[in-house]
Amino acid sequence: MSVVGTSVRGHRDFRLFWLGGAAALLGSHASALVLPVLVLLLGGSPLTAGVLGTVVGLAEVLVSPAAGVYADRVPRRPMMVISALVAACAATVIALVVLTGRASLPVLFAAAVVEGVATACYAAAASGAIRAILPTDDPAGALGALQAREKAAKLAGPGIGGGLYQVAPWAPFLVHAFAYAVTALCAGLLSSDLRPARTEEHKSSFLRDFADGVRFLWAEPFLRFMVTWAASVNLVLGALYFHVILVARLHGASAATIGLLLTAAGVAGLCGALVAPFFLRRFAPTRLVLVVSWLVVVVAFLFTTTPPPLVMGVLLAAVSALTPALSIAFQSKAITSTPDGMQGRVGTALGVVGEGTGAVAPLAAGVLVAALAPAFVAVVLGAALVAIALYTTATVRSLAAPSGADRTPEPVEE
């Protein structure tokens, strides 16, 4: 069984888009691992390293809405190229100051924030451009390939970054700069028309443009359900993942064992992304989201027994394998139902609202673990998932549309 259709493999622009994004993701995950280590090497405290990560993350979140608006105003290909080149320059600065022994915490902070902002701008432009690049004869396979790309980069990046750091502290950042250069080149070679189709003049304010995107998102029943479900599930599952790490550590599991647990979950997520198109061609997203919503409830309550690390790894892997199909289905629906002139704004809003809750998941898990016994934490998280599943059950029936809007686009028969 081929999970990625031949149209995806043979589509030049999609291949370039996939490769450019893969380079950026791989470089980001490789350097993200060693940046905190570099902060410590320069005499910073663990708190300083944490603050750097938080500042970069906040910069990306705060810039994303503005980037989404401009991705619907300006030509997207130049925006992708320029953003990637700016990120490459920021990574190069870090590599050079480390190589020459002139690195300092202010320089690291400034360069990392610039890179984060540039990355947010690239992501917004790419989100707006994907509709023009996505192969129409196999959209599920194409989106599955994009999901697999993200999972694979997340798996391979930290190992590559750690290995390069052992060679030289500046090496991961130089490779990251090269990766962004590849991203810029791939974006520049795209031949599809990526200009946003705007029906109105660019005289409206930024806030009005962004509000228009949010209003469109909330006015579409499936998109409204999608962002509500994603925000809720990302918060609870993110807390569950962090809860597992804390509990495993408190019960004597080594860092290597915990790393293996997370690696197993990552591999399962990659496999889930690869096989997701197979299921999406056979089942409506409304049916899949209902099944997955209740399956994760069962998995969460299994943690109430405080199982050994090996069983925890299997349970985490099960959750990781279940969710990629829904991510692909949701993304496909968002792309096909959103006008081209609003792709950047709606895509950015989905990312900020739907995935932003994951940022507070570690804090939520930490509070729960500090206040409750591990079994009771699992009960609380399981109860939250039950509430989400009940909401899903009550909602999905009303989402069925005679026009087939609740299904991912079917492949064109040859």
VOPAGU-2260 file (C-alpha; in pm, 1 decimal, decimal comma):
REM VOPAGU-2260
SITE   aa  ch    i         X         Y         Z
SITE  MET   A    0       0,0       0,0       0,0
SITE  SER   A    1     134,2     339,7     -97,3
SITE  VAL   A    2      29,3     605,4     150,6
SITE  VAL   A    3     159,8     890,7     -60,3
SITE  GLY   A    4      20,7     891,8    -412,4
SITE  THR   A    5     231,6     916,7    -724,8
SITE  SER   A    6      84,3    1260,9    -792,9
SITE  VAL   A    7     246,2    1385,2    -472,3
SITE  ARG   A    8     584,3    1233,7    -555,3
SITE  GLY   A    9     573,1    1370,9    -906,6
SITE  HIS   A   10     448,7    1721,9    -832,5
SITE  ARG   A   11     745,9    1955,2    -867,8
SITE  ASP   A   12     618,2    2248,4    -662,9
SITE  PHE   A   13     494,5    2026,5    -385,0
SITE  ARG   A   14     831,5    1849,1    -372,5
SITE  LEU   A   15    1007,8    2186,0    -344,0
SITE  PHE   A   16     762,4    2302,0     -76,4
SITE  TRP   A   17     809,4    1977,9     116,8
SITE  LEU   A   18    1188,8    1991,7      92,1
SITE  GLY   A   19    1211,6    2357,7     193,5
SITE  GLY   A   20     993,1    2302,2     496,5
SITE  ALA   A   21    1181,7    1986,4     591,1
SITE  ALA   A   22    1513,0    2173,1     587,1
SITE  ALA   A   23    1375,2    2450,5     808,9
SITE  LEU   A   24    1218,1    2206,4    1055,5
SITE  LEU   A   25    1525,0    1986,3    1077,2
SITE  GLY   A   26    1752,0    2284,3    1140,8
SITE  SER   A   27    1515,0    2429,1    1400,2
SITE  HIS   A   28    1488,4    2107,6    1601,1
SITE  ALA   A   29    1865,5    2054,4    1580,3
SITE  SER   A   30    1954,4    2400,3    1711,2
SITE  ALA   A   31    1670,3    2417,3    1966,0
SITE  LEU   A   32    1831,2    2133,7    2162,0
SITE  VAL   A   33    2173,3    2296,0    2190,4
SITE  LEU   A   34    2072,0    2659,9    2241,3
SITE  PRO   A   35    1998,1    2611,5    2614,6
SITE  VAL   A   36    2327,1    2422,9    2648,0
SITE  LEU   A   37    2506,2    2716,3    2488,9
SITE  VAL   A   38    2341,5    2954,2    2736,4
SITE  LEU   A   39    2477,6    2744,8    3023,4
SITE  LEU   A   40    2820,2    2736,5    2857,7
SITE  LEU   A   41    2821,7    3117,0    2857,6
SITE  GLY   A   42    2754,1    3123,9    3230,6
SITE  GLY   A   43    2379,6    3161,0    3222,3
SITE  SER   A   44    2158,3    2978,9    3470,3
SITE  PRO   A   45    1892,6    2717,6    3386,6
SITE  LEU   A   46    1638,3    2992,6    3452,8
SITE  THR   A   47    1808,2    3210,2    3190,4
SITE  ALA   A   48    1793,5    2924,8    2941,5
SITE  GLY   A   49    1423,2    2881,6    3016,4
SITE  VAL   A   50    1359,1    3252,7    2979,2
SITE  LEU   A   51    1526,6    3249,5    2638,2
SITE  GLY   A   52    1299,2    2969,9    2518,6
SITE  THR   A   53     993,4    3147,9    2653,0
SITE  VAL   A   54    1089,5    3482,0    2496,8
SITE  VAL   A   55    1143,4    3321,3    2156,0
SITE  GLY   A   56     815,8    3133,9    2181,4
SITE  LEU   A   57     624,1    3446,7    2280,3
SITE  ALA   A   58     783,7    3642,4    1996,1
SITE  GLU   A   59     658,9    3384,7    1746,6
SITE  VAL   A   60     309,2    3381,0    1896,0
SITE  LEU   A   61     281,3    3761,3    1905,3
SITE  VAL   A   62     410,8    3806,1    1550,7
SITE  SER   A   63     201,9    3526,9    1397,3
SITE  PRO   A   64    -126,8    3723,6    1371,6
SITE  ALA   A   65      44,5    4015,2    1196,8
SITE  ALA   A   66     232,7    3774,3     971,8
SITE  GLY   A   67     -95,6    3605,2     879,2
SITE  VAL   A   68    -248,2    3937,9     776,9
SITE  TYR   A   69      48,0    4032,9     559,8
SITE  ALA   A   70      54,3    3686,3     402,7
SITE  ASP   A   71    -291,3    3774,8     266,8
SITE  ARG   A   72    -175,0    4116,1     143,8
SITE  VAL   A   73     164,6    4066,5     -18,5
SITE  PRO   A   74     300,3    3808,2    -266,0
SITE  ARG   A   75     371,9    3498,1     -62,5
SITE  ARG   A   76     672,9    3360,6    -248,4
SITE  PRO   A   77     893,2    3668,4    -180,9
SITE  MET   A   78     770,0    3669,1     179,0
SITE  MET   A   79     880,5    3306,4     218,1
SITE  VAL   A   80    1219,6    3373,3      56,8
SITE  ILE   A   81    1294,8    3688,2     258,3
SITE  SER   A   82    1182,4    3531,2     586,6
SITE  ALA   A   83    1400,8    3225,6     529,9
SITE  LEU   A   84    1702,7    3441,2     442,6
SITE  VAL   A   85    1655,8    3656,8     754,1
SITE  ALA   A   86    1640,0    3341,3     966,6
SITE  ALA   A   87    1954,1    3212,8     793,0
SITE  CYS   A   88    2135,6    3536,8     876,4
SITE  ALA   A   89    2030,1    3515,0    1242,3
SITE  ALA   A   90    2154,5    3155,6    1267,9
SITE  THR   A   91    2478,3    3257,0    1095,0
SITE  VAL   A   92    2533,4    3534,0    1351,0
SITE  ILE   A   93    2506,1    3280,8    1633,1
SITE  ALA   A   94    2748,8    3044,6    1459,5
SITE  LEU   A   95    3002,5    3321,5    1394,4
SITE  VAL   A   96    3000,2    3470,9    1745,3
SITE  VAL   A   97    3043,3    3124,2    1895,6
SITE  LEU   A   98    3320,3    3038,2    1647,3
SITE  THR   A   99    3509,3    3360,7    1718,2
SITE  GLY   A  100    3459,3    3345,9    2094,3
SITE  ARG   A  101    3251,4    3664,2    2101,9
SITE  ALA   A  102    2922,1    3508,5    2201,8
SITE  SER   A  103    2723,5    3678,8    2476,4
SITE  LEU   A  104    2378,0    3633,1    2620,0
SITE  PRO   A  105    2237,5    3959,6    2471,3
SITE  VAL   A  106    2356,4    3855,1    2124,3
SITE  LEU   A  107    2202,7    3509,7    2163,8
SITE  PHE   A  108    1873,2    3657,8    2280,7
SITE  ALA   A  109    1859,3    3907,0    1994,0
SITE  ALA   A  110    1954,4    3657,8    1723,8
SITE  ALA   A  111    1717,9    3390,3    1856,5
SITE  VAL   A  112    1425,3    3634,5    1867,5
SITE  VAL   A  113    1495,7    3756,8    1512,6
SITE  GLU   A  114    1508,2    3397,2    1392,9
SITE  GLY   A  115    1182,1    3317,9    1573,7
SITE  VAL   A  116    1006,0    3616,3    1417,6
SITE  ALA   A  117    1135,0    3525,0    1071,6
SITE  THR   A  118    1021,3    3166,2    1120,8
SITE  ALA   A  119     670,9    3286,0    1213,9
SITE  CYS   A  120     659,4    3498,8     897,3
SITE  TYR   A  121     770,3    3205,9     681,6
SITE  ALA   A  122     509,2    2979,8     841,5
SITE  ALA   A  123     231,2    3232,6     777,2
SITE  ALA   A  124     328,1    3271,3     411,3
SITE  ALA   A  125     359,4    2894,4     369,6
SITE  SER   A  126      18,2    2845,2     528,6
SITE  GLY   A  127    -130,6    3089,9     281,4
SITE  ALA   A  128      48,3    2930,0     -14,1
SITE  ILE   A  129     -31,7    2565,7      50,1
SITE  ARG   A  130    -370,8    2577,7    -122,6
SITE  ALA   A  131    -206,3    2667,8    -453,4
SITE  ILE   A  132      62,3    2401,3    -412,4
SITE  LEU   A  133    -143,7    2112,7    -275,2
SITE  PRO   A  134    -203,4    1845,7    -544,2
SITE  THR   A  135    -576,5    1832,9    -615,9
SITE  ASP   A  136    -580,0    1463,3    -705,0
SITE  ASP   A  137    -439,9    1342,8    -371,2
SITE  PRO   A  138    -473,3    1610,1    -101,4
SITE  ALA   A  139    -487,4    1358,6     182,1
SITE  GLY   A  140    -162,6    1197,2      68,4
SITE  ALA   A  141       5,2    1535,6      34,8
SITE  LEU   A  142    -101,1    1649,7     380,6
SITE  GLY   A  143       9,2    1313,9     517,7
SITE  ALA   A  144     351,2    1373,4     365,8
SITE  LEU   A  145     365,5    1715,3     537,4
SITE  GLN   A  146     267,2    1562,6     871,8
SITE  ALA   A  147     528,7    1289,4     831,5
SITE  ARG   A  148     787,3    1555,5     749,6
SITE  GLU   A  149     718,0    1735,6    1076,9
SITE  LYS   A  150     724,8    1415,4    1282,7
SITE  ALA   A  151    1048,6    1295,8    1121,4
SITE  ALA   A  152    1223,0    1631,6    1171,7
SITE  LYS   A  153    1118,6    1634,5    1535,5
SITE  LEU   A  154    1263,7    1286,5    1579,6
SITE  ALA   A  155    1589,8    1334,2    1390,4
SITE  GLY   A  156    1666,3    1698,5    1472,0
SITE  PRO   A  157    1771,9    1667,7    1838,5
SITE  GLY   A  158    2007,7    1378,7    1762,5
SITE  ILE   A  159    2167,0    1567,7    1475,1
SITE  GLY   A  160    2200,6    1881,5    1685,3
SITE  GLY   A  161    2359,3    1692,7    1973,8
SITE  GLY   A  162    2604,3    1517,4    1744,0
SITE  LEU   A  163    2705,7    1840,9    1574,0
SITE  TYR   A  164    2751,3    2011,8    1909,8
SITE  GLN   A  165    2999,7    1741,9    2009,0
SITE  VAL   A  166    3200,0    1825,8    1695,9
SITE  ALA   A  167    3191,4    2201,1    1762,1
SITE  PRO   A  168    2948,2    2426,2    1954,2
SITE  TRP   A  169    2898,1    2647,6    1649,5
SITE  ALA   A  170    2830,0    2361,0    1405,6
SITE  PRO   A  171    2454,7    2315,7    1471,8
SITE  PHE   A  172    2388,5    2683,2    1404,1
SITE  LEU   A  173    2592,3    2687,7    1084,4
SITE  VAL   A  174    2399,8    2384,6     960,1
SITE  HIS   A  175    2079,4    2559,1    1064,0
SITE  ALA   A  176    2176,7    2863,2     856,3
SITE  PHE   A  177    2247,8    2637,5     557,7
SITE  ALA   A  178    1910,8    2467,4     606,1
SITE  TYR   A  179    1732,4    2803,7     591,5
SITE  ALA   A  180    1927,5    2888,2     275,3
SITE  VAL   A  181    1793,1    2567,1     122,0
SITE  THR   A  182    1445,1    2671,4     233,5
SITE  ALA   A  183    1482,6    3010,2      63,3
SITE  LEU   A  184    1609,3    2846,7    -256,4
SITE  CYS   A  185    1319,0    2602,1    -267,5
SITE  ALA   A  186    1068,8    2883,2    -213,5
SITE  GLY   A  187    1231,0    3090,3    -487,0
SITE  LEU   A  188    1202,7    2801,7    -734,6
SITE  LEU   A  189     827,3    2759,1    -687,8
SITE  SER   A  190     642,2    2825,2   -1012,2
SITE  SER   A  191     283,4    2829,2    -882,5
SITE  ASP   A  192     101,0    3161,1    -858,2
SITE  LEU   A  193     113,3    3228,5    -484,7
SITE  ARG   A  194     -26,7    3580,3    -490,4
SITE  PRO   A  195    -325,3    3617,5    -256,5
SITE  ALA   A  196    -660,5    3665,4    -427,4
SITE  ARG   A  197    -788,8    3978,5    -251,5
SITE  THR   A  198   -1127,6    4117,3    -342,2
SITE  GLU   A  199   -1090,7    4429,3    -128,8
SITE  GLU   A  200    -835,4    4705,6    -132,3
SITE  HIS   A  201    -554,4    4700,5     121,5
SITE  LYS   A  202    -696,3    5003,5     299,1
SITE  SER   A  203    -841,1    4819,7     596,0
SITE  SER   A  204    -649,5    4818,1     920,4
SITE  PHE   A  205    -443,6    4529,4    1048,6
SITE  LEU   A  206    -686,9    4465,9    1335,3
SITE  ARG   A  207    -985,0    4462,6    1102,2
SITE  ASP   A  208    -812,2    4220,1     865,4
SITE  PHE   A  209    -719,1    3986,5    1147,7
SITE  ALA   A  210   -1068,2    4012,5    1298,1
SITE  ASP   A  211   -1215,2    3920,5     958,8
SITE  GLY   A  212   -1012,3    3600,5     962,3
SITE  VAL   A  213   -1122,6    3511,4    1315,4
SITE  ARG   A  214   -1487,2    3588,6    1231,6
SITE  PHE   A  215   -1471,7    3364,9     925,7
SITE  LEU   A  216   -1316,9    3087,8    1135,0
SITE  TRP   A  217   -1586,5    3114,6    1401,3
SITE  ALA   A  218   -1874,0    3144,4    1151,1
SITE  GLU   A  219   -1792,6    2809,6     986,2
SITE  PRO   A  220   -1943,4    2532,7    1205,9
SITE  PHE   A  221   -1679,7    2270,1    1126,6
SITE  LEU   A  222   -1390,3    2512,5    1167,0
SITE  ARG   A  223   -1535,1    2637,7    1495,5
SITE  PHE   A  224   -1566,4    2281,3    1621,8
SITE  MET   A  225   -1220,0    2200,6    1491,0
SITE  VAL   A  226   -1040,9    2482,2    1671,7
SITE  THR   A  227   -1235,1    2419,6    1994,4
SITE  TRP   A  228   -1155,0    2047,9    1985,2
SITE  ALA   A  229    -788,9    2102,4    1896,9
SITE  ALA   A  230    -733,7    2365,1    2167,1
SITE  SER   A  231    -892,5    2144,3    2433,0
SITE  VAL   A  232    -720,5    1822,2    2331,5
SITE  ASN   A  233    -378,5    1985,4    2290,8
SITE  LEU   A  234    -404,5    2123,2    2643,3
SITE  VAL   A  235    -509,0    1793,6    2804,0
SITE  LEU   A  236    -280,4    1564,5    2603,5
SITE  GLY   A  237      10,4    1804,4    2650,2
SITE  ALA   A  238     -47,7    1789,2    3024,5
SITE  LEU   A  239     -73,2    1409,9    3005,4
SITE  TYR   A  240     263,0    1384,7    2827,4
SITE  PHE   A  241     430,6    1608,6    3083,6
SITE  HIS   A  242     258,6    1417,4    3366,0
SITE  VAL   A  243     407,1    1093,1    3234,7
SITE  ILE   A  244     755,9    1244,4    3227,9
SITE  LEU   A  245     725,6    1373,6    3583,3
SITE  VAL   A  246     579,1    1051,0    3720,7
SITE  ALA   A  247     837,3     834,9    3545,8
SITE  ARG   A  248    1114,5    1049,6    3689,7
SITE  LEU   A  249     964,3    1044,5    4039,5
SITE  HIS   A  250     952,2     664,8    4021,2
SITE  GLY   A  251    1320,6     638,2    3940,3
SITE  ALA   A  252    1321,1     618,9    3561,3
SITE  SER   A  253    1647,1     744,0    3412,0
SITE  ALA   A  254    1672,2    1027,2    3163,6
SITE  ALA   A  255    1763,1     769,9    2898,0
SITE  THR   A  256    1447,4     571,0    2974,1
SITE  ILE   A  257    1231,6     881,9    2952,3
SITE  GLY   A  258    1402,2     969,3    2625,7
SITE  LEU   A  259    1312,0     626,9    2489,6
SITE  LEU   A  260     949,1     679,8    2592,8
SITE  LEU   A  261     930,0    1005,7    2401,8
SITE  THR   A  262    1114,1     855,7    2104,6
SITE  ALA   A  263     863,7     569,5    2091,1
SITE  ALA   A  264     580,7     822,2    2095,9
SITE  GLY   A  265     749,8    1016,0    1816,5
SITE  VAL   A  266     794,2     705,8    1601,0
SITE  ALA   A  267     429,2     615,3    1656,2
SITE  GLY   A  268     327,0     966,6    1550,9
SITE  LEU   A  269     534,0     935,1    1233,3
SITE  CYS   A  270     373,0     600,4    1151,9
SITE  GLY   A  271      31,2     748,3    1222,2
SITE  ALA   A  272      97,5    1030,3     977,2
SITE  LEU   A  273     210,5     786,8     708,0
SITE  VAL   A  274     -99,2     566,8     727,8
SITE  ALA   A  275    -346,1     850,5     793,9
SITE  PRO   A  276    -433,0     907,5     423,7
SITE  PHE   A  277    -541,9     541,4     399,9
SITE  PHE   A  278    -806,0     598,6     669,6
SITE  LEU   A  279    -903,8     944,4     547,3
SITE  ARG   A  280    -998,1     804,7     206,7
SITE  ARG   A  281   -1236,6     560,1     372,6
SITE  PHE   A  282   -1388,2     741,6     669,1
SITE  ALA   A  283   -1542,2    1084,6     718,6
SITE  PRO   A  284   -1349,4    1314,7     955,8
SITE  THR   A  285   -1659,0    1341,7    1177,6
SITE  ARG   A  286   -1648,6     965,3    1234,9
SITE  LEU   A  287   -1274,5     963,4    1294,5
SITE  VAL   A  288   -1284,6    1246,9    1546,6
SITE  LEU   A  289   -1559,3    1068,5    1739,2
SITE  VAL   A  290   -1366,0     740,7    1754,8
SITE  VAL   A  291   -1036,2     906,7    1847,5
SITE  SER   A  292   -1200,1    1123,9    2114,1
SITE  TRP   A  293   -1324,1     816,3    2301,2
SITE  LEU   A  294   -1011,1     607,5    2242,9
SITE  VAL   A  295    -786,7     868,4    2408,3
SITE  VAL   A  296   -1024,3     861,0    2707,9
SITE  VAL   A  297    -958,5     490,0    2747,4
SITE  VAL   A  298    -582,2     542,6    2719,9
SITE  ALA   A  299    -586,0     826,9    2975,1
SITE  PHE   A  300    -770,0     622,0    3236,9
SITE  LEU   A  301    -520,7     337,3    3194,9
SITE  PHE   A  302    -265,1     574,6    3348,5
SITE  THR   A  303    -463,0     569,5    3675,5
SITE  THR   A  304    -291,3     239,2    3756,6
SITE  THR   A  305      49,2     416,0    3742,9
SITE  PRO   A  306     191,1     155,9    3503,3
SITE  PRO   A  307     565,0      82,7    3465,7
SITE  PRO   A  308     764,9     295,9    3218,3
SITE  LEU   A  309     742,5      36,5    2939,3
SITE  VAL   A  310     362,2      36,9    2953,0
SITE  MET   A  311     362,4     416,7    2972,6
SITE  GLY   A  312     563,6     423,6    2651,7
SITE  VAL   A  313     312,9     196,2    2477,7
SITE  LEU   A  314      21,4     413,2    2591,3
SITE  LEU   A  315     190,6     733,6    2479,8
SITE  ALA   A  316     267,6     572,8    2145,4
SITE  ALA   A  317     -99,0     479,4    2106,9
SITE  VAL   A  318    -208,2     839,6    2162,9
SITE  SER   A  319      58,2     969,5    1924,1
SITE  ALA   A  320     -52,5     728,7    1651,2
SITE  LEU   A  321    -419,8     825,1    1680,1
SITE  THR   A  322    -403,5    1202,4    1633,2
SITE  PRO   A  323    -222,1    1265,3    1298,4
SITE  ALA   A  324    -520,8    1156,4    1087,1
SITE  LEU   A  325    -734,3    1420,2    1254,0
SITE  SER   A  326    -470,3    1689,2    1206,8
SITE  ILE   A  327    -463,9    1608,9     835,1
SITE  ALA   A  328    -844,5    1604,2     808,1
SITE  PHE   A  329    -877,1    1934,7     991,1
SITE  GLN   A  330    -606,3    2100,6     781,9
SITE  SER   A  331    -765,2    1975,7     460,6
SITE  LYS   A  332   -1104,7    2114,0     562,1
SITE  ALA   A  333    -953,9    2449,0     658,2
SITE  ILE   A  334    -770,5    2477,1     325,1
SITE  THR   A  335   -1066,0    2382,8     105,7
SITE  SER   A  336   -1326,6    2594,0     287,7
SITE  THR   A  337   -1121,6    2912,8     330,0
SITE  PRO   A  338   -1105,3    3169,1      45,2
SITE  ASP   A  339    -757,0    3216,4     -96,3
SITE  GLY   A  340    -745,6    3577,0      19,9
SITE  MET   A  341    -789,0    3464,4     381,8
SITE  GLN   A  342    -565,9    3156,0     390,0
SITE  GLY   A  343    -286,2    3325,9     582,0
SITE  ARG   A  344    -510,2    3481,4     847,1
SITE  VAL   A  345    -727,6    3174,1     905,2
SITE  GLY   A  346    -429,6    2938,4     906,7
SITE  THR   A  347    -248,0    3156,3    1157,9
SITE  ALA   A  348    -555,1    3186,4    1379,8
SITE  LEU   A  349    -596,5    2808,7    1375,6
SITE  GLY   A  350    -235,2    2763,5    1477,1
SITE  VAL   A  351    -238,1    3023,8    1753,2
SITE  VAL   A  352    -571,8    2922,5    1906,5
SITE  GLY   A  353    -571,8    2550,8    1831,1
SITE  GLU   A  354    -211,5    2479,4    1927,4
SITE  GLY   A  355    -133,1    2767,9    2162,2
SITE  THR   A  356    -295,4    2593,4    2458,4
SITE  GLY   A  357     -15,2    2335,9    2448,1
SITE  ALA   A  358     220,1    2606,0    2577,9
SITE  VAL   A  359      50,8    2605,0    2919,8
SITE  ALA   A  360      19,2    2225,8    2936,2
SITE  PRO   A  361     348,1    2173,4    3128,2
SITE  LEU   A  362     240,2    2430,0    3386,8
SITE  ALA   A  363     -98,0    2260,7    3427,2
SITE  ALA   A  364      66,3    1921,2    3467,7
SITE  GLY   A  365     317,0    2056,4    3717,5
SITE  VAL   A  366      40,9    2207,0    3932,4
SITE  LEU   A  367    -159,8    1883,9    3924,4
SITE  VAL   A  368     139,0    1660,4    4003,3
SITE  ALA   A  369     235,2    1884,9    4295,7
SITE  ALA   A  370    -118,0    1880,8    4439,1
SITE  LEU   A  371    -242,4    1526,9    4366,3
SITE  ALA   A  372    -125,3    1168,3    4362,6
SITE  PRO   A  373     -35,6    1037,8    4012,9
SITE  ALA   A  374    -349,6     824,4    3988,5
SITE  PHE   A  375    -571,8    1122,9    4070,1
SITE  VAL   A  376    -391,4    1336,8    3811,6
SITE  ALA   A  377    -474,9    1073,5    3550,8
SITE  VAL   A  378    -836,9    1076,1    3669,7
SITE  VAL   A  379    -858,1    1454,8    3632,7
SITE  LEU   A  380    -708,4    1445,8    3283,8
SITE  GLY   A  381    -926,4    1149,9    3188,4
SITE  ALA   A  382   -1236,0    1334,6    3310,4
SITE  ALA   A  383   -1138,7    1634,2    3096,9
SITE  LEU   A  384   -1109,2    1405,2    2794,6
SITE  VAL   A  385   -1450,8    1256,6    2875,1
SITE  ALA   A  386   -1597,1    1608,0    2866,6
SITE  ILE   A  387   -1431,1    1668,1    2527,8
SITE  ALA   A  388   -1562,2    1335,4    2396,3
SITE  LEU   A  389   -1916,5    1415,7    2513,1
SITE  TYR   A  390   -1894,3    1756,8    2345,0
SITE  THR   A  391   -1771,7    1585,0    2028,4
SITE  THR   A  392   -2052,5    1330,1    2035,7
SITE  ALA   A  393   -2313,1    1603,2    2077,5
SITE  THR   A  394   -2162,8    1818,0    1801,4
SITE  VAL   A  395   -2056,9    1591,3    1515,1
SITE  ARG   A  396   -2411,1    1497,9    1413,5
SITE  SER   A  397   -2489,2    1858,0    1327,0
SITE  LEU   A  398   -2171,6    1891,8    1120,9
SITE  ALA   A  399   -2279,4    1654,1     845,0
SITE  ALA   A  400   -2339,4    1859,0     532,2
SITE  PRO   A  401   -2521,7    1742,7     217,6
SITE  SER   A  402   -2247,1    1904,2       9,3
SITE  GLY   A  403   -1989,6    1674,3     160,5
SITE  ALA   A  404   -1810,3    1958,8     335,7
SITE  ASP   A  405   -1725,3    1735,9     627,6
SITE  ARG   A  406   -1516,5    1503,9     414,3
SITE  THR   A  407   -1166,4    1545,9     289,6
SITE  PRO   A  408   -1153,7    1583,4     -89,7
SITE  GLU   A  409   -1159,8    1247,9    -263,3
SITE  PRO   A  410    -888,3    1156,5    -515,8
SITE  VAL   A  411    -980,4    1200,0    -881,4
SITE  GLU   A  412   -1029,0     859,2   -1041,1
SITE  GLU   A  413    -803,4     788,1   -1332,8
